[in-house]
Amino acid sequence: MPEPKEPRAPLVEVGRYARLAEARERGLVVAARELPHWIEREGEEWVLRVEEGAGAEVARELAAFEREERERPVVRAVFPAEKIPTFSLYVAGWVLGMFFVAQNYSGAAWEERGVAESREILRGEWWRTITALTLHADAAHIGANLASGLLFAAFALPRFGTGVTWLAVVLSGALGNALNAWGYRGEPHATIGASTACFGALGLLMGAEVFARWREPRTRSRWQLVLPLGAGLGLLAFLGSGDQAKTVDYMAHFWGFAVGAIEGAVAEGWRAKERAPVAVQWAAAGAALALVAVAWVFALR
């Protein structure tokens, strides 16, 4: 609606705004009532004025508009607002790469000692749940896991902190493999690969986002909760099932994802990034590396 050049009555001010876009948006509210309005600049502010007789009506409409704006559900950004700390991503990639080189030079004996064999795990060889995360069938296998795992971890790092993120990822892989072994109890079943932990990182993100939206009354709606759930489960189904059931351990992927989702909800509820000081983050990062090292010490005894 074009603004009239000359008012037919004295003007009254109904709002001041720092940005022209804000003033124009409120002007549309006035225009929707088929009332004329004027936007003028005074110093660094934009002033919205209407004719004196319409001042009270416009004030009520703008108050209702502002109230609706405050109550509008806030959708959290998918991408992290903070800069991603990349150093730990390089470390994780280097560690997995070195294990892959060692595996190829050591032959079948190395893999036999580290594979997550369900019956052996249930007999007490817990370290296999962790050592299996560092073993891969071929270059394509480790490449796919590095691509997906480091991507998911990159989004988790700014949210939880470096140490908490990597400890949660390692634990999701280990517990996922343990639950997978329990699911195959009594059957000869073996699995290798970091994908259980990779999908744990995905579950970590999903669980944290769902809990964050549930915690806020403004975002505790069905559709606000369905969005991260659908995204997480959709990626799990698309990336974690594979075309060949004999070579893709989709149940290990599911268990890693489920454990990661619980960890993410707990970490978000505890507000890990805000409450964990630098010393705790370093301790958690050290614990993640120590778990891998200790597991291999047990495996190679």
Buried (B, 14 or more C-beta within 10 A) or exposed (E): EEEEEEBEEEBBEBBEBEEEEBBBBBBEBBBEEEBBBBBEEEEEBBBBBBBEEBBEBBBEBBEEBEEEEEEEEEEEEEEEEEEBEEEBBEBBBEEBEEBBEEBEEEEEEBBEBBBBBBBBBBEEBBBBBBBBBBBBEEEEBBEBBBEBBBEBBBBBBBBBBBBBBBBBBBBBBBBBBBBBBEBBEEEEBBBBBBBBBBBBBBBBBBBBBBBBBBEEEEBEEEEBBEBBBEBBBEBBEEBBEBEEEEEBBBBBBBBBBBBBBBBBBBBBBEEBBEEBEEEBBBBBBEBBBEBBEEBBEBBEE
